[in-house]
Amino acid sequence: MKSIAVVVTAIAALFSIPLASTAFAHDYKVGGLQIGHPWARATPNGASVGGGYLKITNTGTTPDRLVSGTSAVSGRFEVHEMSMDNGVMKMRLLKDGIEIKPGETVELKPGGFHIMMLDLKEPIKEGARVKGTLVFEKAGSVDIEYAIVPVGGSPGGKDAAPAAHSGHQH
């Protein structure tokens, strides 16, 4: 009887660990930049593009710029901006990257600034981690991992923002 109580207590303790809240708690630092919670959505088989999202906070005293990067699952990496113009979705490559001013946080998210992973070598799988590198003009490079959420999902299970790349090709 005593051994059953020990097993039940151990199982209860195991399931009381807040796994959901820590699943996306991954941060990185390079120079005066803090990179928070990189994530991406899973892609269906046959997809050629995926999107990457994260927050960048500049705690330094000079501006910096996200200029490029890499992803283990894609042939190309680009920084894009999506906007609405008279009800028409427009996407454009940011050839000069994204500036992050001192004291500022820039969020890359669906429907706004985002990372494009182009020429996917394989589908991006839900629950996986995808390795990548971000390259900044002044701070240099930092290796990161994207946490992968379901197709159309977002971290924390909140309602997903509109899919930024459905229905059009790059």
C-alpha positions in Angstrom: 0.0 0.0 0.0 2.9 2.3 0.9 4.5 1.8 -2.6 1.2 2.7 -4.3 1.0 6.0 -2.4 4.6 6.8 -3.4 3.9 6.1 -7.1 0.7 8.2 -7.0 2.5 11.1 -5.2 5.3 10.9 -7.8 2.8 11.0 -10.7 0.9 13.9 -9.2 4.2 15.8 -8.8 5.2 15.1 -12.3 1.9 16.5 -13.7 2.0 19.6 -11.5 5.0 20.9 -13.3 3.9 23.9 -15.5 5.1 22.4 -18.8 2.8 24.6 -21.0 4.1 27.9 -19.5 7.8 26.9 -20.0 7.4 25.4 -23.5 8.1 28.7 -25.1 10.2 30.3 -22.4 13.4 30.6 -24.4 15.4 33.8 -24.7 18.8 34.7 -26.3 21.2 37.6 -26.0 23.8 39.1 -28.3 25.4 42.4 -27.5 22.7 44.8 -26.2 20.0 42.8 -27.9 17.6 40.4 -26.2 15.7 37.9 -28.4 12.5 36.5 -26.9 10.6 33.4 -27.6 11.3 32.6 -31.3 8.4 30.5 -32.7 7.1 29.3 -36.1 4.0 27.6 -37.3 4.0 24.0 -38.6 3.6 23.7 -42.3 1.6 21.3 -44.4 3.5 18.8 -46.5 4.5 20.4 -49.8 4.7 23.9 -48.4 7.7 25.9 -49.8 7.6 28.7 -47.2 7.3 29.2 -43.5 7.3 32.2 -41.1 9.3 32.9 -38.0 8.3 35.2 -35.2 10.0 36.7 -32.1 10.6 39.8 -30.1 13.9 41.8 -30.1 14.6 44.3 -27.4 17.6 46.7 -27.6 18.9 47.3 -24.1 22.0 49.0 -25.5 22.8 52.6 -26.3 23.1 52.4 -30.1 20.6 51.3 -32.8 21.1 47.9 -34.4 19.5 46.1 -37.3 18.4 42.5 -38.0 19.9 42.1 -41.5 19.8 38.4 -42.2 19.9 34.9 -40.8 19.6 31.2 -41.6 17.3 28.3 -40.8 18.1 24.6 -40.7 14.9 23.8 -42.7 15.1 26.4 -45.4 17.3 27.3 -48.3 16.8 31.1 -47.9 16.0 33.5 -45.1 14.5 36.9 -45.6 13.1 39.7 -43.4 9.6 40.8 -44.6 6.9 43.3 -43.7 3.2 42.7 -44.3 0.7 45.5 -44.3 -2.8 46.3 -45.5 -3.4 49.0 -48.1 -7.0 49.8 -49.0 -8.0 46.2 -48.0 -5.2 44.6 -50.0 -2.6 42.6 -48.2 0.9 43.7 -49.3 4.2 42.0 -48.5 7.6 43.3 -49.1 11.2 42.2 -48.6 13.1 44.5 -46.2 16.5 44.6 -48.0 18.0 46.7 -45.2 16.4 44.6 -42.4 14.7 45.9 -39.4 16.1 48.6 -37.1 15.9 48.3 -33.4 16.5 51.6 -31.6 17.9 51.8 -28.1 15.2 51.1 -25.5 12.8 49.8 -28.2 11.2 46.4 -28.6 10.3 45.2 -32.1 7.9 42.3 -32.4 8.0 40.1 -35.4 4.5 38.6 -35.6 1.9 37.4 -38.1 0.5 40.3 -40.1 3.5 42.6 -39.5 7.3 42.2 -39.5 8.3 38.5 -39.9 11.0 36.1 -41.0 10.4 34.2 -44.2 11.9 30.8 -44.4 11.9 30.1 -48.2 12.7 27.0 -50.2 11.8 24.6 -47.3 13.8 21.5 -47.4 11.2 19.6 -45.3 7.9 20.4 -43.6 8.1 22.2 -40.3 6.7 19.8 -37.7 4.5 20.7 -34.8 6.2 20.3 -31.4 9.7 20.3 -32.9 12.5 22.9 -32.4 14.1 24.4 -35.5 17.6 25.7 -35.3 18.5 29.0 -36.9 20.8 32.0 -36.7 20.0 35.7 -36.6 22.6 38.2 -37.9 22.6 41.7 -36.6 24.6 44.6 -38.2 26.5 45.5 -35.0 25.9 42.8 -32.4 26.8 40.0 -34.8 25.3 36.5 -34.9 23.3 34.5 -32.4 22.1 30.9 -32.6 18.4 30.4 -31.7 15.7 27.7 -31.8 12.2 28.3 -33.0 9.5 26.4 -31.0 6.9 25.0 -33.5 3.2 25.5 -32.8 0.3 23.9 -34.8 -0.6 25.2 -38.3 -2.5 28.5 -37.7 -1.6 28.4 -34.0 0.2 30.8 -31.8 2.3 30.3 -28.5 0.1 29.9 -25.5 -2.8 28.5 -27.5 -4.4 32.0 -28.0 -6.5 32.6 -31.0 -4.2 32.7 -34.0 -3.7 35.9 -35.9 -4.6 35.7 -39.6 -2.3 33.4 -41.6 0.2 35.8 -43.2 1.1 33.5 -46.1 -2.1 31.6 -47.0 -3.2 31.8 -50.6 -0.2 33.4 -52.3 3.2 32.5 -53.6 6.7 33.9 -53.1 
